[in-house]
Amino acid sequence: GKLQRLVDPAALPQEALANDSALQADPLLSLLEFHRNVYSFRLGYGQRHGNYVALTGLYSDDDEQSVTLQDVVNRPVATFVERLDSLGEIEGIDTVFVPNHVVGRQLNYGAGAIGRLEFESTGLVLDGEFNLSWFDDAANRRGQLLIPRPQALPSFLESDSMLTDFNYALRSTWELPWDDAGVLNAGIRYVGGGFRSIGVTGLRTDILRADARYNTTLLDRQVRAGLRYSFEEAGYKDSSNSSVINALGASVEIRPRGFPVLTLGYQRHSQSLETSKRDTALHQITDNAIEEITATLTSLRQWSDIRWSLFASGMIRNGSSKGTGEDFLPDSAGVFGSNVLQMDNRIAFGNTVTFGLFTAYTGTRSHPIVIVQDSTGEGRIETLTEESDNYNIDISALIEPMRDWQMTFGAVATYQDSIATPAILGGYISSRLGIGEWAAVELRFDYRESARPDFEGTFPVERVGRIITTVKW
């Protein structure tokens, strides 16, 4: 295969650019585009959806055109050196050409193995992988040497000139062998700080992650329950900054036949952020946590041609934060509380007319943290409280006079805090006409007016018209 690599000129080593000042005006730096050849293989034995084991390999190198372009950009820089005689006197000046490393050739090797084992008698399935990578970026070899070598690798697998590291992953799925016992799924993954794999976008390195899930059904599938836990440590070995995240969640769905469906959920997300681990003067730990409780109720009813649907939900979310020591403040953005209630009702009379009523309440409590100085000049941490309550209502009607023609009318209003005057008042109208099975045209107009002074400076009046045409072929 072929992969493209773009290099941002702003990210080039400033020292290398300073060595060749004329290079900064070179048009070659306006768009540094390289291409690399990628060769890979997979050789395995077994069944695609059963037990199998496979060996994998990867080789990637910049193509010849890219190497030629790099040689032009990395042109030698002329420096002048004084030549001294035996008495230490200057007898002349020599011109010396020193190689300059602005951009570098990137070379990548990879080798690994993957496999899957299924134990039908116990319902256990294991999936695993292990990969090694060797990577070299000629222009950044100095930075590569700062990444510690993995101590778990044998010395014969390491290279003095290449960045060497590994990753592994293991996941198991176990269908518990008892009636309605459920399914347990757990896994672990580690990616070393020096692991590189050409073609994998967004690869996070120096990270350890583990998670586990349990799901089950009870009472003839009328109750579904689940538990989940995950752990993630970014900056596991090599980074000066690290983040440890623990997430715990639970959910229950109750769906008795003939009655509304009730879903309850809880989750807690906590993070311990440690910065400047190698500098005792700047070392800091901040602990953040978010707790959330949710509940939803869904109901569908039908009487002849009349259909009624109800969706109601509620959420309580609270965030907390604390720092270490008197000199370190917690993250004030992480100290908050919010309550959300929503209800959506829709009633349809046949296929011609549908009425909708949506209402919502959102209450927020933020707690910015500030340092207040007393009369002696000493500072102390204080937590302020800022509260806001918002109420929203949306009334709509959908009319379908013909099979391919729908019209929508609606009005919206937003109330803030305890003020009777709406903060925002508006409406909308739309018409959609289908043209056979290959096209549709929709006209829509929205109007918003701000009645509150604090909104008038942002969007006092908003009028938006849209024409949307859809064509299928």
ZIMOWO-V306777 format. One record per helix or strand of 3 or more residues. SS is the DSSP state (H for helix, E for strand). FROM is the first residue (numbers start at 1). LEN is the number of residues. If there is no record, write none. Layout:
BEGIN
ss={SS & SS}
from={FROM & FROM}
len={LEN & LEN}
END
This chain:
BEGIN
ss={E & H & H & H & H & E & E & H & E & E & E & E & H & H & E & E & E & E & E & E & E & E & H & E & E & E & E & E & E & E & E & H & E}
from={2 & 9 & 14 & 21 & 27 & 32 & 52 & 64 & 77 & 90 & 106 & 124 & 138 & 155 & 163 & 183 & 207 & 223 & 242 & 261 & 284 & 306 & 332 & 336 & 353 & 369 & 379 & 386 & 405 & 424 & 439 & 453 & 461}
len={6 & 3 & 6 & 5 & 4 & 15 & 11 & 10 & 8 & 9 & 14 & 14 & 7 & 3 & 13 & 9 & 12 & 12 & 13 & 15 & 20 & 18 & 3 & 14 & 14 & 5 & 5 & 17 & 12 & 12 & 12 & 7 & 11}
END
